[in-house]
Amino acid sequence: MDLGLKDKLIVVTGGGAGIGAGISRACLAEGARVVVLGRPSQNVQDFMAEMRAASAACELVEAHLEDTERCRHAIAEIEQRFGDIYGLVNNAGVNDGVGLESGSVERFLESLQKNLVHYYALAHYALPSLKRTQGSIVNISSKVALTGQGNTSGYAASKGAQLALTREWAAELLPHNIRVNAVLPAEVMTPLYRRWLDTLGDPEDRLRQITSKIPLGHRMTTSAEIAAATVFLLSPTQSGHTTGQHLIVDGGYVHLDRALT
């Protein structure tokens, strides 16, 4: 199936690790050109070394995304070096545990800066490109937007706002034929998730407890499965009439009856 992404330029924030790396790989497999936008962590450096070794059409633009001025410069740099942007995948963020009681107003605002504000900033600055390409935005949200989690007000507020912005931007950008959709993962094994598990007394027992509550297959969702949903939503040929949608890829975790687990 041709997704119509060959040679199109797609920007993936946090695209060098975890779910973002899966999305970058899926876009490259469809013949797209990918710019990974974000911090140059060790995981990102390893990913980019792999991409260079494979001569993949993948480049890194470094940016601390909570700096909105850097977001503006990063989009300008991408356009100057690689041309107009067709796809923007807003993915970068962190579940930072800023709770209502345990947090503070200052930390809450910092969490919004880490997890939400750059979604708006990058879409705003990339909009002229997206208009020219009649492109697509995919916002990676989280099941926390729908279920809550406890002790993570900043992250939950950000993820809920991402869903609201998905519908708002889909409505606003209809005249420009720009589609905007969201993907919601639940339990996905990433380096960040693994590091969290490893802070617990018995990581493997905790993992078994988590997977036992995932109805379909009692397993974690893979990054590749999130990526497949994302490239479908980016596709002008296969999802060209899909906009304003919240696609939940979670093995039935959120919506199926708890009795099933």
N, C-alpha and C positions, 0 to 999 in steps of 0.2 A: 504494500500500500504506500503510495507516494503522498507524503504529508505536505509537499510543496514548500519545504524549508531550505532547499539547496541554495547555498551562497547567501542566505539572509543573515543579517547581523543580529545576534541575540546577546543581551547583557544579562548575566546571572549574578546577583549579589550573593556573596558567600559561596560562590560557585566552585570552590576548590576543595571542599570537605563535606562529608556527610550527605544530606539530601541534595545540597547544591551541586556537589560533584556528580551525583547521579544524574541530575538534570543536565549538567554540562555534557556528560558523556552521551546522553540520549539525543541532545541537539546535534552534536558532532556526528553521531551515527546517521542522522538524517541529512547530512551534508551542509548543515548550517556553519557559519563562522561564530565563534563564541568569545566574548570578553568576560573574564572572571573579574568581578569588582569587589574589593574588600581588603581586609588585613592580610599581610603576608606571614601567616603562621607556618609552623613546620609542616602541618598537613597540606597546606596550600603549596608550599615549596616542593614537597614530594609529588603532588599532583601535577604541577607545572613541569617538573623534570620529566615525568612520564609522558606528558603531552609533547614536549620538545623531542624526546626520543622517538615518538611515533610520528613526528612531523605533522601533528594535528593542527588544524586552523583555530588555535586557541591561544589567547593572549591574556596577560594579567595587567590590570590597572589597579595600583594600590590606593586605598582610601580608607580613612576612619569615617565611617558613614554617619556617625553622630554629629560630625562637623558639616553643617548644611552648605557652607561655602565650598568645602572640598567636594561635596556632591555636584555642585554646579561646575566646578573646574573639571571634574572627572568626566562628566557628560560631554563637555566641550572637547576634552582631549580625545575621547573615544570617537566623536564625530570627525574631528580633524584627521585622526590617524586611519580610521577604518570606514568612514562614510556614515550614511543614515542608519539609524537603529530601527529594526523591524520589531523585535521582541524585547520586552523588559520583564524579567522574572525577579520580583521582589521576594527574597528568601532569607536574607541575613537577619539574625536575631538570637536572643538568648533568654532562656527561662531563668531569670535572675533572683527569684524568690523574694521580691519586694512585697511583703504582706501589709495588711491594714494595720495590725497591731505591731508587728515586728519591724515595719519599715518607717519611713518618714516622708514628709511632703517632698523634700529635696531628692531623696532616692527614687520616689515615684516619678518625678519629672525626668530624672536621669534614665529611668527604665523606658519611658515613652520615647526619649531621644534615641535610645539603643534599638528599640523594636518597632517604632511606628513612624516617627517624623521623616526618616529617610525614605520610606515608601512614598510619601507625598512629594518630598523634595526631588527625588529622581524622576518620578512620573512628570512632575511639573517642568523640570529642565529638559527632559527628553521629548516633551510633547510636540515641538515643531518637527522633529525627525519622524515621530510616530504618525503625524498627520501626512507627511509626504509619502510614507510607505504604506499608509492605511494598516498599521501594525496591530499588535496585540500585547496586552499586559496580563500577566498571571501573578496574583498575590498568593504567596504561601502563608496560610494562616495556621490554625491548630484546633483540635477538638476542645481545648481549654476555652475557646471563644463560646462554645455551646454548653459545656458541662460545668465550668469552673474546676478548680483543683484544690484550692486552699493555700493561703500564704503566698500568693503570687499575683497581687492586684495589678502591678504594673504590666506584667506580661499578658494577663487576661484582658485588661483594658485595651492593650495594643492589638491583640488578636481579634477582639470583637470589633474594634474600629476598622481593622483591615477588611472585614466582611462588609461593613457599612460603606466603606469607600469603594469597594468593588462594585456594588450596586449603583452608588452615586456616580462614579466615573463612567460606568456602562451607559447610564442615562445621558450624562453630559456629552459624551463623545460619539453618540449615535450619528450626528450629522457628518462626522469625519470617517465613518466606517472603521473606527477603532474598537476592537472587542476587548472586554475586561472581565476576567473570571478569577476564581479563587480555588485552591486545592487545600483541603484540610487533612493533614495526617493526624494519627493518634499516637500509637506506640511504634516508633521506628528506631532500629539500632543504628546509632551514629557514634562517632568518637566522643561527642559530648555526653551522650546517653551512657556509653560505656564507662566514662570517667565518673559519672554520678553513681552508677551501680557499684563501682569499685570503692566508693567511700563507705559502703554499708558493711555490716558485720559478716553477712553471708550473701555475696552478690548473686550466686547462682540460685540460691533458694528464693531470693527476691524476684529474680527473673522468671522463675517457674510460677510464682504467685501472679505475676503480671500476665504472662502468656495464657495462664489458665482462664483468664477473664476475657480473652479475645475469641469471640465465637467461631470465626471461620479458620479452622486449622489449628487453633490454639498456638499461634505463632505471631511474631512481630511482622509488621509490614516492612517490606524492603525499600531501600532508597530507589531502586530501579522501578518499583511499582508506582511510587509517587512521581518519578520522572516520566513514566509512560503517560500518566494522566496529564502532566504538564505539557509535554510536546503535542499531545492531541489538542489541547486548548490553544496552543500557539498556532496550530496548522490552519492556513487559510483555505485549504481544500477540504479537509475533513471536519472542521468545526467552524466553518465560515458563517454559520447562522446561530452560533452559540455565544451568548453574552449575558453578563450579570448573574452567572451561575456559581454556586458553591458546591464543589465536587468533593465528597468525603470518601477517602480511600483508607479504610481502617479495619477491614475484616468484620464489619458489623459491630464494632466496639461501642459506638455512640448510640445507635438506634434500635438494635435488637434487644429483645427481652432478656433481662438479667438471668431469668430461669434457665436460659440456654447454656449458661456457664456454671 
